Amino acid sequence: MIFEKNNNIIISLSVKTQQPKQEIIITKNRFVVCLKSKPEKNKANTELVNILKKEFKQPAIIISGQKSKTKKVLVENTNMNEAIIVLKKHQI
């Protein structure tokens, strides 16, 4: 789920750690980010933020779920139209 707030977007997503490759998978009802890192010492969270920064070319911050597989991430200076363009290339 994605929604826009004050020229930022907030993405609700799930992460899968210790995967063979990094990827973003979007299906009809889910947004999943596969990470190579282990979920220890903030490595997976750092990897997630870096992936989203790279995709959106804007700062990204985890706003909830730092110790959970389900997270909410804020991507700054991005509107819904820009988010859709970026995320469409990952849609299944």
C-alpha positions in Angstrom: 0.0 0.0 0.0 1.3 3.4 -0.9 -0.1 6.8 0.0 1.0 10.4 -0.4 1.5 12.9 2.4 3.0 16.4 2.1 4.9 15.7 -1.1 6.3 12.5 0.3 5.1 8.9 -0.1 4.7 6.3 2.6 5.0 2.7 1.5 3.9 -0.3 3.5 6.0 -3.3 2.6 7.3 -6.6 3.7 11.0 -7.7 3.5 12.5 -11.1 3.0 16.1 -11.3 4.3 18.9 -13.6 3.3 17.7 -13.9 -0.3 20.0 -14.8 -3.2 19.4 -11.5 -5.0 18.1 -8.1 -4.2 14.8 -7.3 -5.9 11.5 -5.5 -5.5 8.4 -7.6 -6.2 5.0 -5.9 -6.6 1.9 -8.0 -7.0 -1.7 -6.9 -6.9 -1.9 -6.7 -3.1 1.7 -6.8 -1.9 4.9 -4.9 -2.0 7.9 -7.1 -1.1 11.6 -6.3 -1.0 14.1 -9.2 -1.1 17.4 -8.4 0.7 20.7 -10.3 0.8 21.5 -9.1 4.3 20.8 -10.9 7.5 18.3 -9.2 9.9 21.0 -8.3 12.4 22.8 -5.2 13.5 20.5 -3.1 11.3 22.1 -4.5 8.1 18.8 -5.4 6.5 17.3 -2.0 7.3 20.3 -0.3 5.8 20.1 -2.4 2.7 16.4 -1.6 2.3 16.9 2.1 2.7 19.7 2.0 0.1 17.6 0.1 -2.4 14.8 2.6 -2.1 17.1 5.6 -2.3 18.6 4.2 -5.5 15.2 3.5 -7.1 13.5 6.8 -6.2 16.7 8.9 -6.2 15.4 10.5 -3.0 16.1 10.0 0.7 14.2 7.1 2.3 13.5 6.6 6.1 12.0 3.6 7.9 9.2 5.2 10.0 7.9 2.0 11.6 8.8 -1.7 11.8 12.5 -1.4 12.4 12.6 -4.8 14.0 9.8 -6.4 12.0 9.4 -7.9 8.5 6.5 -5.5 7.9 7.7 -1.9 7.6 6.5 1.6 6.6 9.0 3.6 4.7 8.8 7.3 3.9 10.3 8.4 0.6 10.9 12.2 0.6 10.1 14.6 -2.2 8.2 12.0 -4.2 4.5 12.2 -5.3 2.2 9.4 -6.2 2.7 9.8 -10.0 6.5 9.6 -9.6 6.1 6.5 -7.3 3.9 4.7 -9.8 6.4 5.3 -12.7 9.3 3.9 -10.5 7.3 0.9 -9.2 5.7 -0.2 -12.4 8.9 -1.7 -13.6 8.8 -4.1 -10.7 5.2 -5.2 -11.0 4.3 -8.8 -11.7 
